[in-house]
């Protein structure tokens, strides 16, 4: 079974600095270093799935966003992770340019996750989607992934609508990584008939 860790970017993998495309200002979120190393040891690719309405708003270009992508790829690999790719939705219906459209890729829609899974050759139900908002959880669930909510909203997950309820809610990515390991081991045990 091929497993991919799909991660939201801002507020999940890195600290949320709105509309930032300067790699020099990027800082990993709490627990991210540990999580990336953990997933790297498992050989699970890390794929970023992110809404980037700053493109439609005219705040930055896809080329400028590309610098962020390259920085994150280098960071993941430096910490022992396997890079799975970068999927960004540049759209927003009330934007100011050609990206001002309705789409099926902007979270909470699942289109971006499904596209990423198809390109990586994985089944969403074998993968995790980890994010910090209800939109992330709704997108992950709609795509069929197992979901983990991290960050400041984790204690309030029970207030999310039913379609956005995460499978787990924890403070940071390190805790999320431990859940993915534990759940993976449990699946492996069931597959081999091992019981605890």
Secondary structure as GFF3:
##gff-version 3
##sequence-region A 1 196
A	DSSP	beta_strand	4	7	.	.	.	ID=ss1
A	DSSP	three_ten_helix	23	25	.	.	.	ID=ss2
A	DSSP	alpha_helix	32	42	.	.	.	ID=ss3
A	DSSP	beta_strand	45	51	.	.	.	ID=ss4
A	DSSP	alpha_helix	62	78	.	.	.	ID=ss5
A	DSSP	beta_strand	82	89	.	.	.	ID=ss6
A	DSSP	alpha_helix	111	120	.	.	.	ID=ss7
A	DSSP	three_ten_helix	124	126	.	.	.	ID=ss8
A	DSSP	beta_strand	128	131	.	.	.	ID=ss9
A	DSSP	alpha_helix	134	143	.	.	.	ID=ss10
A	DSSP	beta_strand	146	149	.	.	.	ID=ss11
A	DSSP	three_ten_helix	154	159	.	.	.	ID=ss12
A	DSSP	three_ten_helix	162	164	.	.	.	ID=ss13
A	DSSP	beta_strand	168	169	.	.	.	ID=ss14
A	DSSP	alpha_helix	173	192	.	.	.	ID=ss15
###
